[in-house]
Amino acid sequence: MRRWIKNAAAVWTGTGADVASIVTDGPLIAELLPAGAEPSIVVAQTVDASDCVVLPGLVNCHHHFYQTLTRAVPTALNKPLFPWLQALYPVWSRLTEASIEVSSQLALAELMLSGCSLASDHHYVFTDALSDAIDIQATVARKLGVRVALTRGSMSLSEDDGGLPPATVVQSEATILGESERLLRTWHDGADGSLCRIALAPCSPFSVTADLMRDSAELARRCGARLHTHLAETEDENAFCLEHYGQRPLDLLADLSWLANDVWLAHGIHFDAAEIKALGSAGVAISHCPSSNMVLASGTCPVIDLERAGCPVGLGVDGSASNDASNLMQEVRQAFLLQRARYGANVVGHDEALRWATRGGGATLGWTNLGILEVGALADLSIWDLNELRFSGFGDPIAALVLSGAHRVRALLVHGEWSVWDGEIPGLDQEQLIARHSAEARRLQAGT
């Protein structure tokens, strides 16, 4: 269907182009028009955006959908990463297929309502009762009409073998690699307009073996897929790698063939200057997760230094147990504030934060034609209503979205189709979803 989104109060294209209206033709952007101009093609739908700001669809580069079931768990509050994980591993070991279905639906709905058109998830908790979590996630995403980059996570190094997770949530490397290959053959679509891609994502240096990291990289590259992991999130991780491997996390990564431009890392906080230079030279991408890093007191990602070195940078809301929300537009504001506090007001502005959440996110996940509004790009865009108390009196409408804290999108177009309309996801009963999700959260946390 051809659509004309016209007369916007402002359009942020990511290129600086002066645009008032956008015409889409199926899954692609067909025309960008200045004020007063009309489409050169016949359109089937016209949308008046005169009180709205139009942005590209936002991109979430790192998340754990299942963690929406363990928000604000008392036993995990006020802890840094390692004790926080150890408090939650036993709860997560009780995940079932029903847990994955309802948590994925809720996390994706929350992301979509915050303007997200492409969401990545890192699921790494598998048990004998839960082997097909990624299949469930892909099915949920298809029903909701959102683009996804789903990563087949893994843990193979239990506390019995010197790792952090308990034996109840680790798998054998043969099982992990076999399932990874099955998922790549079943769901992965590497085309430019793909709605679902699969990446391989061994969880972290303290939960997988070096052999699994190396074998996962070989498999992913053989199948044309990307690689993802947590890295340099805490000083505890640095200490673990020095003790167990005799080297820092990035040196370990380099030895295992992971220092390459088909890799993106979550967090990337504790790199030194030489490591940042090496990351940039290799083109490794980073998902900055400001809220999670602040909640767990992990530190602050050196985003500007990484970008200047040559690293693509995107944003991630991270798990909803280390952020307690899945609102990507709020994460834009958090990134803006945190990085401005680090680098100064003359270095970080609202445009930088929006760029990380759009074009930067697309580059991080490997979509080169997404996160930007230009002719031929994918028709993923978000429409934001300025008729709220929080925006009253604004001067610059685009800056107001970030500075005044936009939080809910009016409409979201994904691949040329409306996935959110008038602030709602068509066909989704939110009250019923909340009831089902809350019941499942109570069951998990009660240990039943």
Number of C-alpha atoms within 10 A of each C-alpha: 11 19 22 25 20 26 23 21 20 21 24 21 21 18 11 9 14 14 21 23 27 27 26 29 21 15 19 23 23 22 20 23 20 14 12 9 12 16 17 10 14 12 14 10 12 12 13 12 21 16 15 22 24 28 24 31 29 35 32 36 31 32 28 22 27 28 25 26 31 23 17 15 15 10 11 19 16 13 14 17 21 15 14 17 16 14 17 18 16 17 19 23 21 20 22 19 14 15 25 25 21 25 26 28 24 23 24 29 24 18 26 33 26 28 31 30 31 28 27 26 29 29 24 21 25 23 18 11 11 17 16 15 22 26 15 17 22 22 14 19 20 13 11 18 21 28 24 25 25 27 28 27 23 31 29 24 26 20 14 10 13 12 20 22 25 18 17 16 21 23 19 12 19 11 12 23 18 10 16 24 18 12 21 21 12 11 17 20 17 17 10 13 18 15 21 21 23 30 29 29 29 29 22 25 26 25 21 22 18 17 11 21 24 16 14 25 23 14 18 20 14 10 15 14 21 24 26 27 22 21 24 22 24 20 13 15 21 20 15 19 19 14 11 13 14 12 15 19 23 22 16 19 18 13 11 18 13 24 21 19 19 22 24 32 22 26 29 25 21 22 20 9 12 8 16 23 18 20 24 21 15 18 22 23 30 33 31 31 31 27 26 24 22 15 18 19 14 20 18 21 26 19 24 17 15 25 18 12 18 19 27 25 28 31 31 31 29 32 27 23 24 28 24 20 21 28 26 27 28 20 29 30 23 20 29 23 20 17 23 17 11 15 14 12 12 7 11 19 17 19 15 18 24 29 24 28 30 32 27 31 33 26 21 29 31 21 19 17 19 29 31 25 31 21 16 15 20 30 31 31 28 26 27 27 21 21 10 8 8 14 17 11 9 14 9 10 21 22 15 19 24 24 19 15 17 22 17 21 24 19 24 33 26 26 25 20 18 18 24 26 15 13 18 19 20 13 9 12 10 13 9 10 16 14 11 16 22 17 12 21 23 13 16 20 17 9 11 8
